[in-house]
Amino acid sequence: MIIQFIKFCVVGASGLLVDFGITYLCKEKIKLNKYIANSLGFIAAASSNYLLNRMWTFENTDPNISTQYLLFIIISLIGLGINNGVIYLVLRKRDYNFYIVKVFAIAVVTLWNFFMNFFFTFQ
């Protein structure tokens, strides 16, 4: 499980680049609401993370990819709710940098996503 968690974190790091890239583009360049931009970045990262985690982290060969992907996305969407909730709660109370708070929120959600996917999606 420890090796899988390390791999999960490596995949997550690649997802972090996707997430921050999409979030930055949508928030700063397109001028979307920060929560919508955050959500778009998170969902794009979740999709790329599914493929990488399926192939590399969990080496899963379940032929029912659509059901598995749907479960992964549901877990990710719950994680998105946690992510946005953490960002909202912290920024509501303090005037911290949005992106620093986002890193903290991602750390919280990483634990949620790993254990839910370990026990349910890629069992």
C-alpha positions as CSV (number, residue, x, y, z in Angstrom):
1,M,0.0,0.0,0.0
2,I,2.9,2.4,0.7
3,I,4.3,1.9,-2.8
4,Q,0.9,2.5,-4.3
5,F,0.5,5.7,-2.2
6,I,3.8,7.0,-3.5
7,K,2.8,6.2,-7.0
8,F,-0.6,7.8,-6.4
9,C,1.3,11.0,-5.2
10,V,3.5,11.0,-8.3
11,V,0.4,10.8,-10.5
12,G,-1.2,13.4,-8.3
13,A,1.8,15.7,-8.9
14,S,1.2,15.4,-12.7
15,G,-2.5,16.2,-12.0
16,L,-1.4,19.2,-9.9
17,L,0.2,20.6,-13.0
18,V,-2.9,20.0,-15.0
19,D,-5.1,21.4,-12.2
20,F,-3.1,24.6,-11.6
21,G,-2.6,25.1,-15.4
22,I,-6.3,24.9,-16.1
23,T,-7.2,26.9,-12.9
24,Y,-4.8,29.7,-13.7
25,L,-5.9,29.9,-17.4
26,C,-9.6,30.0,-16.4
27,K,-9.2,32.4,-13.4
28,E,-6.5,34.8,-14.6
29,K,-6.9,34.8,-18.4
30,I,-10.5,33.9,-19.1
31,K,-11.6,35.7,-15.8
32,L,-14.0,32.9,-14.6
33,N,-15.1,32.8,-11.0
34,K,-12.4,31.3,-8.8
35,Y,-14.6,28.4,-7.7
36,I,-15.6,27.5,-11.3
37,A,-12.0,27.8,-12.4
38,N,-10.9,25.6,-9.5
39,S,-13.6,23.0,-10.4
40,L,-12.6,22.9,-14.1
41,G,-8.9,22.4,-13.1
42,F,-9.8,19.7,-10.6
43,I,-12.0,17.7,-13.1
44,A,-9.4,17.9,-15.8
45,A,-6.8,16.6,-13.4
46,A,-9.1,13.9,-12.1
47,S,-9.6,12.5,-15.6
48,S,-5.9,12.3,-16.4
49,N,-5.2,10.9,-12.9
50,Y,-7.8,8.1,-13.5
51,L,-5.9,6.8,-16.6
52,L,-2.5,7.0,-15.0
53,N,-3.6,5.5,-11.7
54,R,-5.4,2.7,-13.5
55,M,-2.4,1.8,-15.6
56,W,0.5,2.5,-13.3
57,T,-0.4,2.9,-9.6
58,F,-3.0,0.1,-9.3
59,E,-2.1,-1.8,-12.5
60,N,-5.8,-2.5,-12.8
61,T,-7.2,-4.5,-15.8
62,D,-10.9,-4.5,-14.9
63,P,-12.7,-4.6,-18.3
64,N,-15.6,-2.5,-17.0
65,I,-13.8,0.8,-17.5
66,S,-16.9,3.0,-17.7
67,T,-18.2,1.9,-14.3
68,Q,-14.8,2.2,-12.8
69,Y,-14.2,5.7,-14.3
70,L,-17.6,6.8,-13.1
71,L,-16.8,5.6,-9.5
72,F,-13.4,7.4,-9.8
73,I,-15.1,10.6,-10.9
74,I,-17.8,10.4,-8.1
75,I,-15.0,10.0,-5.5
76,S,-13.2,12.9,-7.2
77,L,-16.3,15.1,-7.2
78,I,-16.8,14.5,-3.5
79,G,-13.1,15.4,-3.2
80,L,-13.9,18.5,-5.2
81,G,-16.5,19.4,-2.7
82,I,-14.0,18.9,0.1
83,N,-11.4,20.9,-1.9
84,N,-13.8,23.9,-2.5
85,G,-15.0,23.7,1.1
86,V,-11.5,23.9,2.5
87,I,-10.7,26.8,0.2
88,Y,-14.0,28.6,1.2
89,L,-13.6,28.1,4.9
90,V,-10.0,29.2,5.0
91,L,-10.4,32.2,2.7
92,R,-13.6,33.3,4.6
93,K,-11.7,33.5,7.8
94,R,-8.3,34.7,6.6
95,D,-6.9,36.7,3.7
96,Y,-4.3,34.1,2.5
97,N,-3.1,33.7,-1.1
98,F,-5.6,31.6,-3.0
99,Y,-3.0,29.3,-4.5
100,I,-1.4,28.6,-1.1
101,V,-4.8,27.6,0.3
102,K,-5.4,25.5,-2.8
103,V,-2.2,23.5,-2.1
104,F,-3.4,22.8,1.4
105,A,-6.8,21.8,0.1
106,I,-5.2,19.4,-2.4
107,A,-3.2,17.7,0.4
108,V,-6.4,17.1,2.4
109,V,-8.2,15.7,-0.7
110,T,-5.2,13.5,-1.7
111,L,-5.8,11.4,1.4
112,W,-9.5,11.1,0.7
113,N,-9.0,10.1,-2.9
114,F,-6.3,7.6,-2.2
115,F,-8.1,5.6,0.4
116,M,-11.5,5.7,-1.4
117,N,-9.9,4.6,-4.7
118,F,-7.7,2.0,-3.0
119,F,-10.7,0.4,-1.2
120,F,-13.5,0.9,-3.8
121,T,-12.4,1.9,-7.3
122,F,-9.3,-0.3,-7.8
123,Q,-10.0,-3.0,-5.2
